[in-house]
Amino acid sequence: MSDIPPDLTWERAAPPDATGPGPWIELAFGPGDDGEAPVYIRETSDPSIVVITNRRKWDAFVLGVQAGEFDHFVEGLEDVKDATATTAPETKGIGPDGA
């Protein structure tokens, strides 16, 4: 994990009323504001494993989620759809600057 800066601010992606340890996904945005700035992703159940991508790819992923491009992954999982419909906050953007 030597590539991971020790001073990152991790943001937990969990419903506002969530309790307990998760597991949840956590994100941290590295320095920089261009498309190549690093984005770090980990799961709370094993924070030693960190996936690194860049801001350009992260933004494309978020736009795809907002456009419903990944909805087919949860087809048939009614509990997930019901939970998302009742607990997901309105998406205004995900990132250090809200974009």
Backbone as CSV, one residue per row, in Angstrom:
resi,resn,N_x,N_y,N_z,CA_x,CA_y,CA_z,C_x,C_y,C_z
1,MET,0.822,-1.205,0.000,0.000,0.000,0.000,0.856,1.255,0.000
2,SER,2.077,1.163,-0.414,2.957,2.321,-0.394,2.505,3.401,-1.368
3,ASP,1.675,3.049,-2.375,1.190,4.034,-3.334,0.029,4.854,-2.778
4,ILE,-0.502,4.472,-1.639,-1.672,5.125,-1.063,-1.214,6.200,-0.079
5,PRO,-1.549,7.466,-0.364,-1.169,8.526,0.581,-1.829,8.291,1.943
6,PRO,-1.105,8.499,3.027,-1.654,8.223,4.360,-2.668,9.261,4.840
7,ASP,-2.732,10.417,4.195,-3.579,11.511,4.684,-4.875,11.686,3.888
8,LEU,-5.345,10.641,3.233,-6.582,10.740,2.453,-7.796,10.902,3.364
9,THR,-8.792,11.593,2.869,-10.075,11.705,3.557,-11.040,10.756,2.865
10,TRP,-11.407,9.698,3.565,-12.291,8.679,3.000,-13.745,9.063,3.221
11,GLU,-14.554,8.930,2.158,-15.988,9.208,2.224,-16.722,7.888,2.083
12,ARG,-17.592,7.592,3.038,-18.332,6.331,3.029,-19.601,6.485,2.198
13,ALA,-19.805,5.552,1.274,-21.013,5.530,0.445,-22.019,4.606,1.116
14,ALA,-22.863,5.184,1.951,-23.867,4.426,2.678,-25.118,5.289,2.793
15,PRO,-26.274,4.662,2.886,-27.491,5.448,3.076,-27.376,6.297,4.341
16,PRO,-28.004,7.472,4.357,-27.887,8.373,5.499,-28.309,7.759,6.829
17,ASP,-29.260,6.834,6.800,-29.746,6.244,8.040,-29.088,4.899,8.347
18,ALA,-28.010,4.575,7.644,-27.338,3.286,7.830,-26.674,3.210,9.197
19,THR,-26.771,2.047,9.783,-26.095,1.799,11.054,-25.226,0.565,10.894
20,GLY,-24.283,0.405,11.766,-23.433,-0.774,11.721,-22.219,-0.579,10.839
21,PRO,-21.389,-1.588,10.823,-20.107,-1.469,10.125,-20.175,-1.677,8.621
22,GLY,-21.301,-2.043,8.083,-21.377,-2.251,6.633,-21.340,-3.730,6.298
23,PRO,-20.656,-4.116,5.274,-19.577,-3.417,4.587,-20.097,-2.330,3.648
24,TRP,-19.317,-1.274,3.562,-19.627,-0.145,2.702,-18.434,0.123,1.792
25,ILE,-18.697,0.820,0.720,-17.634,1.284,-0.166,-17.197,2.650,0.336
26,GLU,-15.895,2.883,0.314,-15.357,4.190,0.683,-14.521,4.724,-0.468
27,LEU,-14.586,6.043,-0.651,-13.858,6.718,-1.723,-12.973,7.793,-1.136
28,ALA,-11.847,8.017,-1.788,-10.983,9.134,-1.432,-10.445,9.716,-2.729
29,PHE,-10.448,11.019,-2.805,-9.970,11.711,-3.995,-8.592,12.276,-3.709
30,GLY,-7.642,11.902,-4.562,-6.278,12.374,-4.402,-6.120,13.800,-4.891
31,PRO,-4.908,14.326,-4.775,-4.661,15.707,-5.172,-4.811,15.899,-6.681
32,GLY,-5.184,17.099,-7.050,-5.340,17.440,-8.463,-6.787,17.574,-8.846
33,ASP,-7.026,18.307,-9.911,-8.404,18.485,-10.367,-8.547,18.185,-11.856
34,ASP,-7.546,17.544,-12.442,-7.646,17.173,-13.846,-8.133,15.728,-13.968
35,GLY,-8.310,15.258,-15.184,-8.827,13.918,-15.426,-7.931,12.802,-14.959
36,GLU,-6.662,13.089,-14.746,-5.726,12.059,-14.311,-5.531,12.026,-12.789
37,ALA,-6.197,12.911,-12.061,-6.095,12.923,-10.595,-6.586,11.582,-10.053
38,PRO,-5.919,11.024,-9.064,-6.280,9.688,-8.575,-7.563,9.659,-7.738
39,VAL,-8.268,8.546,-7.875,-9.439,8.245,-7.056,-9.189,6.875,-6.449
40,TYR,-9.346,6.762,-5.133,-9.086,5.529,-4.392,-10.408,4.955,-3.913
41,ILE,-10.567,3.630,-4.060,-11.806,2.948,-3.687,-11.449,1.744,-2.831
42,ARG,-12.173,1.567,-1.719,-11.946,0.403,-0.870,-13.268,-0.016,-0.235
43,GLU,-13.274,-1.194,0.347,-14.437,-1.698,1.068,-14.096,-1.720,2.548
44,THR,-15.048,-1.352,3.384,-14.775,-1.262,4.813,-14.419,-2.612,5.434
45,SER,-14.877,-3.707,4.838,-14.581,-5.017,5.410,-13.117,-5.419,5.217
46,ASP,-12.412,-4.796,4.271,-10.983,-5.067,4.078,-10.314,-3.808,3.509
47,PRO,-10.096,-2.809,4.347,-9.555,-1.535,3.866,-8.111,-1.607,3.366
48,SER,-7.470,-2.749,3.539,-6.093,-2.861,3.039,-6.052,-3.052,1.526
49,ILE,-7.178,-3.452,0.929,-7.250,-3.596,-0.529,-7.851,-2.327,-1.099
50,VAL,-7.058,-1.621,-1.891,-7.490,-0.346,-2.458,-7.352,-0.405,-3.977
51,VAL,-8.406,-0.039,-4.660,-8.392,0.067,-6.114,-8.144,1.527,-6.458
52,ILE,-7.268,1.760,-7.421,-6.952,3.129,-7.820,-7.374,3.322,-9.268
53,THR,-8.108,4.377,-9.519,-8.477,4.762,-10.877,-8.185,6.254,-11.000
54,ASN,-8.690,6.880,-12.047,-8.487,8.324,-12.153,-9.831,9.033,-12.230
55,ARG,-9.788,10.329,-12.115,-11.010,11.136,-12.046,-11.842,11.025,-13.322
56,ARG,-11.195,10.962,-14.477,-11.912,10.853,-15.745,-12.744,9.575,-15.778
57,LYS,-12.153,8.459,-15.372,-12.870,7.181,-15.372,-13.949,7.160,-14.298
58,TRP,-13.659,7.729,-13.130,-14.658,7.781,-12.056,-15.867,8.600,-12.490
59,ASP,-15.637,9.752,-13.098,-16.743,10.595,-13.558,-17.574,9.872,-14.602
60,ALA,-16.932,9.137,-15.518,-17.671,8.373,-16.530,-18.524,7.292,-15.869
61,PHE,-17.996,6.633,-14.847,-18.750,5.619,-14.113,-19.977,6.228,-13.435
62,VAL,-19.787,7.339,-12.744,-20.895,7.991,-12.043,-21.980,8.408,-13.037
63,LEU,-21.593,8.968,-14.168,-22.577,9.351,-15.191,-23.318,8.126,-15.709
64,GLY,-22.619,7.003,-15.868,-23.266,5.771,-16.298,-24.272,5.262,-15.283
65,VAL,-23.929,5.339,-14.004,-24.865,4.931,-12.947,-26.098,5.831,-12.981
66,GLN,-25.885,7.128,-13.076,-27.011,8.066,-13.109,-27.900,7.833,-14.322
67,ALA,-27.328,7.394,-15.440,-28.089,7.157,-16.667,-28.756,5.782,-16.685
68,GLY,-28.519,4.969,-15.656,-29.150,3.658,-15.576,-28.428,2.569,-16.352
69,GLU,-27.193,2.816,-16.776,-26.461,1.846,-17.585,-26.146,0.544,-16.844
70,PHE,-26.238,0.539,-15.525,-25.901,-0.651,-14.756,-27.116,-1.265,-14.062
71,ASP,-28.293,-0.770,-14.376,-29.504,-1.262,-13.728,-29.722,-2.760,-13.943
72,HIS,-29.271,-3.293,-15.068,-29.480,-4.714,-15.347,-28.762,-5.617,-14.346
73,PHE,-27.767,-5.089,-13.640,-27.071,-5.896,-12.643,-27.944,-6.192,-11.429
74,VAL,-28.981,-5.409,-11.197,-29.836,-5.628,-10.038,-31.242,-6.077,-10.417
75,GLU,-31.447,-6.420,-11.690,-32.755,-6.918,-12.093,-33.071,-8.190,-11.314
76,GLY,-34.268,-8.265,-10.774,-34.669,-9.429,-9.998,-34.314,-9.347,-8.526
77,LEU,-33.590,-8.338,-8.143,-33.237,-8.166,-6.734,-34.151,-7.099,-6.144
78,GLU,-35.381,-7.462,-5.905,-36.383,-6.506,-5.458,-35.996,-5.823,-4.149
79,ASP,-35.345,-6.542,-3.237,-34.943,-5.931,-1.971,-33.992,-4.773,-2.224
80,VAL,-33.080,-4.923,-3.165,-32.126,-3.863,-3.482,-32.851,-2.672,-4.089
81,LYS,-33.759,-2.944,-5.026,-34.499,-1.855,-5.658,-35.355,-1.113,-4.634
82,ASP,-36.041,-1.870,-3.749,-36.884,-1.237,-2.738,-36.048,-0.395,-1.784
83,ALA,-34.919,-0.905,-1.358,-34.049,-0.176,-0.429,-33.499,1.077,-1.089
84,THR,-33.128,0.987,-2.342,-32.587,2.144,-3.057,-33.658,3.208,-3.219
85,ALA,-34.868,2.792,-3.529,-35.948,3.751,-3.743,-36.304,4.500,-2.467
86,THR,-36.120,3.867,-1.315,-36.541,4.502,-0.071,-35.408,5.162,0.701
87,THR,-34.157,4.777,0.424,-33.074,5.333,1.235,-32.036,6.115,0.459
88,ALA,-32.009,6.002,-0.866,-30.959,6.678,-1.626,-31.227,8.174,-1.678
89,PRO,-30.238,8.980,-1.331,-30.419,10.418,-1.424,-30.380,10.854,-2.889
90,GLU,-30.922,12.002,-3.173,-30.863,12.538,-4.526,-29.403,12.748,-4.893
91,THR,-29.033,12.323,-6.099,-27.649,12.427,-6.519,-27.399,13.802,-7.133
92,LYS,-26.496,14.530,-6.540,-26.125,15.839,-7.058,-24.725,15.791,-7.657
93,GLY,-24.053,14.677,-7.506,-22.679,14.545,-7.980,-21.848,13.944,-6.879
94,ILE,-20.836,13.212,-7.274,-19.987,12.574,-6.302,-18.567,13.025,-6.591
95,GLY,-17.981,13.647,-5.638,-16.609,14.077,-5.802,-16.269,15.165,-4.816
96,PRO,-15.011,15.529,-4.750,-14.623,16.513,-3.765,-15.221,17.890,-4.013
97,ASP,-15.615,18.157,-5.276,-16.198,19.454,-5.584,-17.693,19.348,-5.906
98,GLY,-18.282,18.154,-5.663,-19.704,17.941,-5.900,-20.043,17.729,-7.348
99,ALA,-19.049,17.609,-8.207,-19.297,17.419,-9.644,-19.465,15.965,-9.982
